[in-house]
C-alpha cells in the first residue's frame, strides 16, 4: 500500500468513526435536513466553517433545496428517457459514463479497459470487478467534487448506508442492483424523483431528434427535454471528416451544399428544425472564441478549397472563426441562446482516443482570450435584443479580467458557471468573487451540470445551491446584503435566471 492510499484509508476511517460529529439540530428544518442526509452525507457539507455564517447559509439553502432542477446544458441522451428501460447494472449507470470518475482512476494507473470504458455491455462478473476496483480506490476521490457527487448519489438515491472504502463492495453493489430492478428506478421515475423541470441535451445538427419527438408525443410523459444545436464538426474544414459531414448535411436537408451559399442555407435549415423540436440554445466548443467575419467572396473561396481538399490550416481556421460569427448572426434571427465553451484540447492522448473514443477523460484546458476575440461579434450584435451569449471558460484567469467586464457592459453577455475542471467547490467560490463584484449576480447564467452521468444531476445542482447560499451568507454576514435580498438573489440563480438566459 503506497502513501496516498494509506492517507486515504486513515482519513476515511476517521470520518467513519464519527470524528466529525454532526451538530445537534436546532430547528424542525434542521432535523428534516439531518434525517435526509445522516446515512452518508453531512447536512452542513460545503457550508462555511464559521458557525454564524453557516447558520445563515443553512437558512438560505433551505429556501431553494427542493426547488425544481433546471438543467440548460448537459449530455444525458434523450433516448434514455424515451425508451425508459431499466439500467443494466450499477457500473453502467454510475461509473463508465462518468469520465470524471474514470479519469482519476486512470491517473492512479487503473487502465481504462479495466473500467469498462468504451464498452456498451458488461456482464455481471465484469461489472462487479469494476465496482470492486472503484471501492478499493475510493481514497483517490478524497477532496474532489467527484467524491461529493458519488456519496450523494449512493446515499440519497440508493439509500446506501455504508459508503465505499469500507471493505464490502459486493454488498453495496447488490443493494444498488436490487434497486435498479424496481419501477421507481426506471429513468422517467428518477427524472421525477430528482425534481427535474427541464433537461437540455446536446445534439448533432443532423440528428433526426426522434427521441425528442417520441417524448413530446407521449401523453403519459410530463417532463420536458429539449435539444441543443451543437455544430462544431460542421464548422471545422481542417478536420478529416468535414467533407463527409457536409455531404450528410446536404442529404438530411435536401439542400445542395456544393457551394458556400447552400452550406449556410443548410445550417440555417437545421437550426429551424431544432427550434421546431423545442431547442432554445446552440453550443460551440472550439479552441478559441475568435469570431472574425470574412468578406463573402473570401468565405466562398475558402469553402471551395475545403470541398476540394486543398484548404490550408490557416484558411480553415479563418473559415471556422467566420462561421462562429455567422452562428451569432443566425441567433439574432432564430433566437437560440449561444453558448461558448472554448479552449479545450480535445483527445490530448491520441492512443486513448483511438482505443476508447472521444469524451473519455483526456480533454485538457488551454489558455483563452475573449476581449479582442469577440470584439467583431459584439460590435455587430452585442446590443441585439434577440441574442443571449453565455461565456464559459476553463481558464479562470479570464473570469475577472475579461468575462466579468464584458458581462458588465454588454446586455447580451452572461457569465457561464464554472465547468469541466472548475466545477468544484473552491473554484466556484473564486468564480463568484471574481465575477459578481464587477458584473453583479444578475449577469450570471445559473448553474449547468454538463454531465452524461444521469444520477449525478441532482447532486451537482445541490452542490451549486449550497455554494451559492454560502457566498450570499458571507455577504449578509458582512452587511453587504440583507437576508431578504440574499434569498431573492439565490432564488433567482436557481429559477429565474436560467429560464431567462436560456429562454426556457
Secondary structure, 3 states (H helix, E strand, C coil): CCHHHHHHHHHHHHHHCCCCCCCCCCCHHHHHHHHHHCCCCCCCCCCCCCHHHHHHHHHHHHCCCCCCEEECCCCCCHHHHHHCCCCCCHHHHHCCCCHHHHHHHHHCCCCHHHHCCCCCCCCHHHHHHHHHHHHHCHHHHCCCHHHHHHHHHHHHHCCCCCCCCCCCHHHHHHHHHHHHCCHHHCHHHHHHHCCEEEEECCEECCCCCHHHHHHHHCCCCCCCEECCEECHHHHCCCCCCHHHHHHHHHHHHCCCCCCHHHHHHHHHHHHHHHHHCCCCEEEECCCCCCCCCCCHHHHHHHHHHHHHCCCCHHHHHHHHHHHHHHHHHHHHHHCCEEEEECCEECCCCHHHHHHHCCCCCCCEECCCCCCCCCHHHHHHHCCCCCCCEEEECCCCHHHHHHHHHHHCCCCCEEECCCCHHHCCHHHHHHHHHHHHHHHCHHHECCCCCCCCCHHHHHHHHHHHHHHHHHHHHHHHHCCCCCHHHHHHHHHHHHHHHHHHHCCC
